[in-house]
Amino acid sequence: MADFTIVGGGLAGCSLAIALHKRGKDVKVVDRGDAVTSTKVAAGIVNPITGPYLTKEPRFNEFWSHALKFYRAFEGLVGETLFREMSMVRLLDSEQQVTKWQSRLKSPSYQECITSDALHIGDEFYSEFGGFTIECAGHLLTADFIDATKRFMGDQWQVGEVLEPEPEEMTIFCEGVNGLHNPLFDWVHFRPAKGEILTVQINDLKEDRIVNRGRVWLLPIGDGVFRVGATYDWDSNDCNVTAEGREFIESRLKGLIKVPYEVLDQRAAVRPVIGTRKILIGIHPGHDRVGFFNGLGSKGVLLAPFFADNFAAHLCGETEIDEGANLRGNL
Ligand SMILES: Cc1cc2nc3c(=O)[nH]c(=O)nc-3n(C[C@H](O)[C@H](O)[C@H](O)COP(=O)(O)OP(=O)(O)OC[C@H]3O[C@@H](n4cnc5c(N)ncnc54)[C@H](O)[C@@H]3O)c2cc1C
């Protein structure tokens, strides 16, 4: 019998399994093996300054340094490169954004993320409002991260669906958006956000940084191939690709680059968002042997390592659950 059964082997479940294993615990992961999941479809980008208001996650530095250590340590265990630190160019797209960025720049917390050099960006991009270069960005090969965890766990990774907790074991549900259908957590306010993403070939673009123009980003993955996205649809809950999704991304891409491209692939999945983008971890208020780790939203790569370690440390009696993320404190 394992010390912990983790239900769901996405970014949340894998990170928690690694964090518990690190603490010497016997862990089993049971995963349905769905071909399409949020983690398998995700771009895997870490971006410190996001959205039209150029907002920096207040605890970014803490989460970022934790994530770097976590992924590097796991890479050491499995002998594989999974996470790469990358530069990201953020292009501004209006006069209002230029003004907003000038005011953001008064804060040292923003200054420390960016280079002081002048922006260098190729003529292939529309860059009429300028921009800046972010240093602390990165990219996780999310599907490879799952595969590496699976190999690392060996027989302790099982394919199957868990519908209720194992009676004898501590069961932690890391089900992503499927948590929506778990009756034990029907009081959690899930707000799933479907996302679509394209893979494109752009032969005339030599760019090895992530380039982001707010409503669209371009991630180089090698040999002139880029991932580009993504949509946010708060009304659909399926993983079907749509003509509207493709059209939306392509229209944004045409506002970012001037060179031709060819669409190679289109994928869709649903991000597990809870409430106002809240990550929740902890023990069920009515069941001491049932846990929950969900709500990674659109920042799973940045958040999963920190909260997996925090939850694992709590489960091993080492620490309290991070105040803002405690399931019991957020009913
Ligand atoms: C288009 C798109 C782009 C994205 N881009 C980024 C990005 O650039 N950066 C970023 O940080 N995040 C991004 N995300 C978000 C990221 O994918 C999520 O934050 C993260 O992957 C969620 O991981 P999870 O483990 O909670 O859920 P999932 O990845 O959905 O994993 C849940 C797993 O549990 C299994 N499961 C569910 N229920 C059961 C059960 N009862 N029994 C057994 N198995 C079960 C499922 O099969 C699945 O394997 C993106 C998401 C999308 C859709």
The ligand as an SDF file (V2000), in Angstrom:
LIG
                    3D

 53 58  0  0  0  0  0  0  0  0999 V2000
   -4.1390   26.1980  -24.8810 C   0  0  0  0  0  0  0  0  0  0  0  0
   -3.4840   26.2100  -23.5290 C   0  0  0  0  0  0  0  0  0  0  0  0
   -2.2650   26.8650  -23.3670 C   0  0  0  0  0  0  0  0  0  0  0  0
   -1.6550   26.8980  -22.1290 C   0  0  0  0  0  0  0  0  0  0  0  0
   -0.4470   27.5200  -22.0140 N   0  0  0  0  0  0  0  0  0  0  0  0
    0.1770   27.5640  -20.8180 C   0  0  0  0  0  0  0  0  0  0  0  0
    1.4420   28.1970  -20.6970 C   0  0  0  0  0  0  0  0  0  0  0  0
    2.0200   28.6720  -21.6660 O   0  0  0  0  0  0  0  0  0  0  0  0
    2.0150   28.2310  -19.4490 N   0  0  0  0  0  0  0  0  0  0  0  0
    1.4090   27.6850  -18.3590 C   0  0  0  0  0  0  0  0  0  0  0  0
    1.9760   27.7570  -17.2710 O   0  0  0  0  0  0  0  0  0  0  0  0
    0.2020   27.0810  -18.4530 N   0  0  0  0  0  0  0  0  0  0  0  0
   -0.4200   27.0150  -19.6520 C   0  0  0  0  0  0  0  0  0  0  0  0
   -1.6340   26.3900  -19.7590 N   0  0  0  0  0  0  0  0  0  0  0  0
   -2.2630   25.9260  -18.5200 C   0  0  0  0  0  0  0  0  0  0  0  0
   -1.6970   24.5910  -18.0240 C   0  0  0  0  0  0  0  0  0  0  0  0
   -1.9390   23.6470  -19.0280 O   0  0  0  0  0  0  0  0  0  0  0  0
   -2.3570   24.1940  -16.7020 C   0  0  0  0  0  0  0  0  0  0  0  0
   -2.1050   25.1520  -15.7080 O   0  0  0  0  0  0  0  0  0  0  0  0
   -1.8590   22.8510  -16.1590 C   0  0  0  0  0  0  0  0  0  0  0  0
   -1.3610   22.0340  -17.1670 O   0  0  0  0  0  0  0  0  0  0  0  0
   -2.9720   22.1270  -15.4130 C   0  0  0  0  0  0  0  0  0  0  0  0
   -2.4680   20.9210  -14.9260 O   0  0  0  0  0  0  0  0  0  0  0  0
   -3.3670   19.9260  -14.0790 P   0  0  0  0  0  0  0  0  0  0  0  0
   -2.4910   18.8120  -13.6730 O   0  0  0  0  0  0  0  0  0  0  0  0
   -4.1020   20.6730  -13.0170 O   0  0  0  0  0  0  0  0  0  0  0  0
   -4.5070   19.4200  -15.1070 O   0  0  0  0  0  0  0  0  0  0  0  0
   -4.4060   18.4150  -16.3430 P   0  0  0  0  0  0  0  0  0  0  0  0
   -3.2520   18.7020  -17.1850 O   0  0  0  0  0  0  0  0  0  0  0  0
   -5.7500   18.4530  -16.9900 O   0  0  0  0  0  0  0  0  0  0  0  0
   -4.1940   17.0080  -15.6970 O   0  0  0  0  0  0  0  0  0  0  0  0
   -5.2060   16.2840  -15.0460 C   0  0  0  0  0  0  0  0  0  0  0  0
   -4.9320   14.8160  -15.2590 C   0  0  0  0  0  0  0  0  0  0  0  0
   -5.8040   14.0620  -14.4470 O   0  0  0  0  0  0  0  0  0  0  0  0
   -6.3730   12.9990  -15.1770 C   0  0  0  0  0  0  0  0  0  0  0  0
   -7.6260   12.7030  -14.4910 N   0  0  0  0  0  0  0  0  0  0  0  0
   -8.6620   13.5320  -14.2580 C   0  0  0  0  0  0  0  0  0  0  0  0
   -9.5930   12.9260  -13.5180 N   0  0  0  0  0  0  0  0  0  0  0  0
   -9.1610   11.6820  -13.2640 C   0  0  0  0  0  0  0  0  0  0  0  0
   -9.6740   10.5680  -12.5140 C   0  0  0  0  0  0  0  0  0  0  0  0
  -10.8390   10.6550  -11.8620 N   0  0  0  0  0  0  0  0  0  0  0  0
   -8.9590    9.4120  -12.4680 N   0  0  0  0  0  0  0  0  0  0  0  0
   -7.7550    9.3300  -13.1090 C   0  0  0  0  0  0  0  0  0  0  0  0
   -7.2260   10.3380  -13.8170 N   0  0  0  0  0  0  0  0  0  0  0  0
   -7.9010   11.5070  -13.8820 C   0  0  0  0  0  0  0  0  0  0  0  0
   -6.5040   13.5590  -16.5870 C   0  0  0  0  0  0  0  0  0  0  0  0
   -6.5760   12.5370  -17.5430 O   0  0  0  0  0  0  0  0  0  0  0  0
   -5.2080   14.3670  -16.6930 C   0  0  0  0  0  0  0  0  0  0  0  0
   -4.1440   13.5510  -17.1350 O   0  0  0  0  0  0  0  0  0  0  0  0
   -2.2680   26.2940  -20.9920 C   0  0  0  0  0  0  0  0  0  0  0  0
   -3.4680   25.6100  -21.1620 C   0  0  0  0  0  0  0  0  0  0  0  0
   -4.0750   25.5680  -22.4150 C   0  0  0  0  0  0  0  0  0  0  0  0
   -5.3560   24.8160  -22.5710 C   0  0  0  0  0  0  0  0  0  0  0  0
  1  2  1  0
  2  3  1  0
  2 52  2  0
  3  4  2  0
  4  5  1  0
  4 50  1  0
  5  6  2  0
  6  7  1  0
  6 13  1  0
  7  8  2  0
  7  9  1  0
  9 10  1  0
 10 11  2  0
 10 12  1  0
 12 13  2  0
 13 14  1  0
 14 15  1  0
 14 50  1  0
 15 16  1  0
 16 17  1  0
 16 18  1  0
 18 19  1  0
 18 20  1  0
 20 21  1  0
 20 22  1  0
 22 23  1  0
 23 24  1  0
 24 25  2  0
 24 26  1  0
 24 27  1  0
 27 28  1  0
 28 29  2  0
 28 30  1  0
 28 31  1  0
 31 32  1  0
 32 33  1  0
 33 34  1  0
 33 48  1  0
 34 35  1  0
 35 36  1  0
 35 46  1  0
 36 37  1  0
 36 45  1  0
 37 38  2  0
 38 39  1  0
 39 40  1  0
 39 45  2  0
 40 41  1  0
 40 42  2  0
 42 43  1  0
 43 44  2  0
 44 45  1  0
 46 47  1  0
 46 48  1  0
 48 49  1  0
 50 51  2  0
 51 52  1  0
 52 53  1  0
M  END
$$$$
